[in-house]
Structure formats: structure tokens, C-alpha cells
Amino acid sequence: MDPASSSHRPNDTPQARPMPTAALADPCPCGLAAAYADCCGRWHAGPLHLAAPDAVTLMRSRYSAYVRGMRDYVLDTWHPRTRPAALDADPPGLRWLGLEVRHHGMTGADQATVEFVARSKLGGRAHRLHETSRFERVAGRWLYVDGIVR
């Protein structure tokens, strides 16, 4: 999921951002039955910024960040070893439709995988991204490493 370009510099230290006020009570894009502010929004900004407690929560928050166009968050949660310098822009008209987490689990003390399907629509055609993502905990923070697209 590489939706948008960014001016993010990999050596920047991520800073806590204020919680966005728009749509805080809207349902969270990740699909859990919670308001955005009480779900992925708390990891996107505010005192818990970048502090997702586990890999599956981080993966859900990254999906929500893609939906909301939060390119800096996606890059800030990407392992520096595999993080791109920037993300490609979303094609005009792309709509994210939903997320299904199929499986998640620990593969080591500080490693985990999450298998998911993200659905989208572009130009009247439905698309699916089925991926098994790898995550690693570094200095107490979960980071996306890479994924295998199925």
C-alpha cells in the first residue's frame, strides 16, 4: 500500500502530533467497532502517537493512515532498514473500502506477522491487496518491515 508521496526525511525524529479534530467520532477505517479517536486515531496523534502496543494494532493503524492520507505516519512506522524515501501518490479516485485481518501472531520475542486483505475501488473496478506483513519491535516500538503479496 503506497498511496502518496511525502517529503518525509528518514532521519527525522517523529514528534507527537495534535489529534486532528475533524471526524474524530466517525467510525475507524480499520473496521473495528470504535470511533476513530478511540481506535487508530490515538496512535496517529496525541500522547500515544506511534505507540501501537502490538503488530496487529500497528497494521490496522497503518491501513487507517493510508485511508486518511497520513503519509508521514506510514513512513514513521516503517523500519528504517526497508523504508522508502517517499511514497507514490494515490491514483485519483482511489477509495479504500475495508480491511480484513485474517491471521496474526508472534514469530519471536520482537517479531510478528499479520495477514490481511485490504479492499479498494478505482475507476469502477474492485481491487484486493492480500499480504502477509512482517513487523519488528525496535526500542519498544513496533515497525513494519516488509510483506509478501499473495
HELIX and SHEET records of a PDB file:
HELIX    1   1 TYR A   36  ASP A   38  5                                   3    
HELIX    2   2 GLY A   41  HIS A   44  1                                   4    
HELIX    3   3 ALA A   55  ARG A   68  1                                  14    
HELIX    4   4 ARG A   71  ASP A   76  1                                   6    
SHEET    1   A 4 ARG A  95  GLY A 108  0                                        
SHEET    2   A 4 GLN A 111  LEU A 122 -1                                        
SHEET    3   A 4 ARG A 125  VAL A 138 -1                                        
SHEET    4   A 4 ARG A 141  VAL A 149 -1                                        
END                                                                             
